[in-house]
Amino acid sequence: MVKALEQVMEKAEKLFAENKKEVAIAAGATTVALAWAYAYRRAQNAVPKSGPYPAGSLPAGAYDAVIVGGGPSGSVCAYYMSRGGAKVAVLEKETFPRDKYCGDAVCTPAINILKDMGVLEQLIANNEAHFADAGGFVSPNGTSYIGVSKQKLGQAACCAVKRINLDMRIAKQAQKAGADLKEKFEVTGATFDKATGLWTVTSASGAQVKGRVLVCADGATSRLATKLGYCTAPPQGVCSRAFIEGGTHNTDFDGVCFYPKWSLPGYAAIFRHPNDELNYCYYLIPCGKQGYCGDVKDSDLARLHNDAIKYDPFISKAIGPNAKIERMRAASLRLGGQGLKTTYDDHLIIVGDAAGHIDPYTGEGIHTAMMGGKAAAETILSMRATGDFSSKSTKQYEARWKELYGHDFWMSKAFAEVVYRCPLLLDAVASEMQRKGDSMMAKWAEIMTNMQPKTYFLRPHVAIPLGIAVIREFIDQKILGTKKDKYQMLPMPAAK
Ligand SMILES: Cc1cc2nc3c(=O)[nH]c(=O)nc-3n(C[C@H](O)[C@H](O)[C@H](O)COP(=O)(O)OP(=O)(O)OC[C@H]3O[C@@H](n4cnc5c(N)ncnc54)[C@H](O)[C@@H]3O)c2cc1C
């Protein structure tokens, strides 16, 4: 064997010596080709230093940007653009304060933006934010852990804020910064005029607003992005919500996620508001077969939501028999960029739910809406300085959101698939929490609330103990049979 190898090496050296000149030419040519390809790519990606619409070219009455939708993505974008000196209009079909169906869990990256905007202090001053400390989860086989995380993390991983308060405060802060907030302005269409480089955005009543850049921030169903052809499929995820009156329930924690095995990778969650009111939600996350959320469909949501209140052993216990619960409401989730090929074009940017910027595992999208809104504002402000609003420039927005959070979507999607096909993984995490206590819980909370990306799971100090926990759980459940499944629906009352 060694001899054979030596012979091959000898032959290779001989060939090299014989063809020295040819090899040198080939190497040189390859280097030049690679250098040219690199320079070409850089030139393709470079943002033009100047463009056809320099500062001062904006006609009177027109805006640097017209933002359609005054939710977190649109209003955060408007705030940062106004703070940067741009002229912005926010067109919102409702009048603030308006409700938005949501789980109300505001994760760390969103908290940081709210702080920077001066909104967090308003929420705290008005007792509208409840910072979570006691929390945890119940795994598919009923292994549960509820602990405290604030001390271990040095801050609350998330806080609960009712959207009626949150969205109103963000929109009003954008207005205070200089944005022109036009409420009761339902956008029905938008057309771009190449000659002037302006969009004309039209309302149901016929009113018109003109702007250099159109920002679609109109939520998950994204009528405008659909009408313009950028969004080609309806959202595939869905989530319910019901508020539960304070003082009528049995809950003494701040936030818990429940993973009944029949709706994985979806889950139910309960979050507590400052006035002891609860937000109860049931998320169905697209996974597995096309059109399915694991083994269920969006048409199963009402049954799952309502049955859990009465018959789920953990959820029914937390809610209690005397709880005053409002009727279920529901709205769609567009996760992980689903239904869109791009989020930018000439003079156009798509942000938040309209762009599908919801975490494909957790269903959370307030923080990504805000981070994306801010990234869009920064991109538009730099375009405003150069005068180029072509897709070469708007492309920078997509690069920004991918760097901030989009890079993590594939891992979240993969995690949802793994949890659906192998619920034991979540059982192992819960068991590991029971063994290691709050330090493990805090690590989980960090990832689930986006203080850390999902790829954090791959780091050795997380992956190795988790791997060992999975093996241990497998042995306990499948080989020794020492772990019994506690997640069985409570019996329904016998028919009279
Ligand atoms: C039930 C449920 C629970 C959820 N729970 C959580 C959670 O706990 N934590 C979390 O982080 N995320 C959660 N999400 C996701 C979160 O709600 C969204 O990601 C977030 O609201 C996205 O913000 P946005 O500004 O992009 O869109 P939206 O908040 O939907 O705002 C869009 C705005 O556009 C306006 N609009 C729409 N059409 C027009 C039009 N034609 N003209 C003018 N205005 C228009 C709407 O009125 C609205 O104000 C949940 C979602 C659902 C459905």
The ligand as an SDF file (V2000), in Angstrom:
LIG
                    3D

 53 58  0  0  0  0  0  0  0  0999 V2000
  -52.3400   35.4380   17.7780 C   0  0  0  0  0  0  0  0  0  0  0  0
  -50.9170   35.8700   17.5720 C   0  0  0  0  0  0  0  0  0  0  0  0
  -50.0320   35.7970   18.6270 C   0  0  0  0  0  0  0  0  0  0  0  0
  -48.7310   36.3010   18.4910 C   0  0  0  0  0  0  0  0  0  0  0  0
  -47.9020   36.3240   19.5770 N   0  0  0  0  0  0  0  0  0  0  0  0
  -46.6990   36.9480   19.5110 C   0  0  0  0  0  0  0  0  0  0  0  0
  -45.9200   37.1060   20.6730 C   0  0  0  0  0  0  0  0  0  0  0  0
  -46.3020   36.7420   21.7780 O   0  0  0  0  0  0  0  0  0  0  0  0
  -44.7110   37.7110   20.5350 N   0  0  0  0  0  0  0  0  0  0  0  0
  -44.2550   38.1540   19.3320 C   0  0  0  0  0  0  0  0  0  0  0  0
  -43.1360   38.6650   19.2640 O   0  0  0  0  0  0  0  0  0  0  0  0
  -45.0040   38.0390   18.2170 N   0  0  0  0  0  0  0  0  0  0  0  0
  -46.2210   37.4690   18.2810 C   0  0  0  0  0  0  0  0  0  0  0  0
  -47.0130   37.3910   17.1610 N   0  0  0  0  0  0  0  0  0  0  0  0
  -46.5300   37.9810   15.9050 C   0  0  0  0  0  0  0  0  0  0  0  0
  -46.6940   39.5160   15.9490 C   0  0  0  0  0  0  0  0  0  0  0  0
  -48.0090   39.8500   16.2570 O   0  0  0  0  0  0  0  0  0  0  0  0
  -46.2920   40.1300   14.6060 C   0  0  0  0  0  0  0  0  0  0  0  0
  -45.0730   39.5850   14.1940 O   0  0  0  0  0  0  0  0  0  0  0  0
  -46.1860   41.6520   14.6420 C   0  0  0  0  0  0  0  0  0  0  0  0
  -47.4060   42.2360   14.9430 O   0  0  0  0  0  0  0  0  0  0  0  0
  -45.6740   42.1970   13.2960 C   0  0  0  0  0  0  0  0  0  0  0  0
  -45.7600   43.5950   13.2440 O   0  0  0  0  0  0  0  0  0  0  0  0
  -46.0390   44.3490   11.8600 P   0  0  0  0  0  0  0  0  0  0  0  0
  -45.9410   45.7960   12.1440 O   0  0  0  0  0  0  0  0  0  0  0  0
  -45.1870   43.8000   10.7980 O   0  0  0  0  0  0  0  0  0  0  0  0
  -47.5290   43.9520   11.4670 O   0  0  0  0  0  0  0  0  0  0  0  0
  -48.8890   44.2910   12.2280 P   0  0  0  0  0  0  0  0  0  0  0  0
  -48.6590   44.3820   13.6650 O   0  0  0  0  0  0  0  0  0  0  0  0
  -49.8830   43.3270   11.7290 O   0  0  0  0  0  0  0  0  0  0  0  0
  -49.2630   45.7470   11.7140 O   0  0  0  0  0  0  0  0  0  0  0  0
  -49.7520   45.9510   10.4110 C   0  0  0  0  0  0  0  0  0  0  0  0
  -50.5190   47.2440   10.4010 C   0  0  0  0  0  0  0  0  0  0  0  0
  -50.8990   47.5440    9.0580 O   0  0  0  0  0  0  0  0  0  0  0  0
  -52.2270   48.0390    9.0670 C   0  0  0  0  0  0  0  0  0  0  0  0
  -52.7870   47.8010    7.7270 N   0  0  0  0  0  0  0  0  0  0  0  0
  -53.0730   46.6090    7.1570 C   0  0  0  0  0  0  0  0  0  0  0  0
  -53.5600   46.7980    5.9260 N   0  0  0  0  0  0  0  0  0  0  0  0
  -53.5660   48.1300    5.7060 C   0  0  0  0  0  0  0  0  0  0  0  0
  -53.9630   48.9470    4.6150 C   0  0  0  0  0  0  0  0  0  0  0  0
  -54.4420   48.4230    3.4930 N   0  0  0  0  0  0  0  0  0  0  0  0
  -53.8430   50.2760    4.7280 N   0  0  0  0  0  0  0  0  0  0  0  0
  -53.3540   50.8390    5.8570 C   0  0  0  0  0  0  0  0  0  0  0  0
  -52.9830   50.1210    6.9310 N   0  0  0  0  0  0  0  0  0  0  0  0
  -53.0680   48.7860    6.8470 C   0  0  0  0  0  0  0  0  0  0  0  0
  -52.9070   47.2500   10.1730 C   0  0  0  0  0  0  0  0  0  0  0  0
  -54.0740   47.8890   10.6410 O   0  0  0  0  0  0  0  0  0  0  0  0
  -51.8060   47.1970   11.2160 C   0  0  0  0  0  0  0  0  0  0  0  0
  -51.8570   48.2900   12.0860 O   0  0  0  0  0  0  0  0  0  0  0  0
  -48.3020   36.8430   17.2510 C   0  0  0  0  0  0  0  0  0  0  0  0
  -49.1800   36.8540   16.1620 C   0  0  0  0  0  0  0  0  0  0  0  0
  -50.4750   36.3650   16.3170 C   0  0  0  0  0  0  0  0  0  0  0  0
  -51.4030   36.4040   15.1490 C   0  0  0  0  0  0  0  0  0  0  0  0
  1  2  1  0
  2  3  1  0
  2 52  2  0
  3  4  2  0
  4  5  1  0
  4 50  1  0
  5  6  2  0
  6  7  1  0
  6 13  1  0
  7  8  2  0
  7  9  1  0
  9 10  1  0
 10 11  2  0
 10 12  1  0
 12 13  2  0
 13 14  1  0
 14 15  1  0
 14 50  1  0
 15 16  1  0
 16 17  1  0
 16 18  1  0
 18 19  1  0
 18 20  1  0
 20 21  1  0
 20 22  1  0
 22 23  1  0
 23 24  1  0
 24 25  2  0
 24 26  1  0
 24 27  1  0
 27 28  1  0
 28 29  2  0
 28 30  1  0
 28 31  1  0
 31 32  1  0
 32 33  1  0
 33 34  1  0
 33 48  1  0
 34 35  1  0
 35 36  1  0
 35 46  1  0
 36 37  1  0
 36 45  1  0
 37 38  2  0
 38 39  1  0
 39 40  1  0
 39 45  2  0
 40 41  1  0
 40 42  2  0
 42 43  1  0
 43 44  2  0
 44 45  1  0
 46 47  1  0
 46 48  1  0
 48 49  1  0
 50 51  2  0
 51 52  1  0
 52 53  1  0
M  END
$$$$
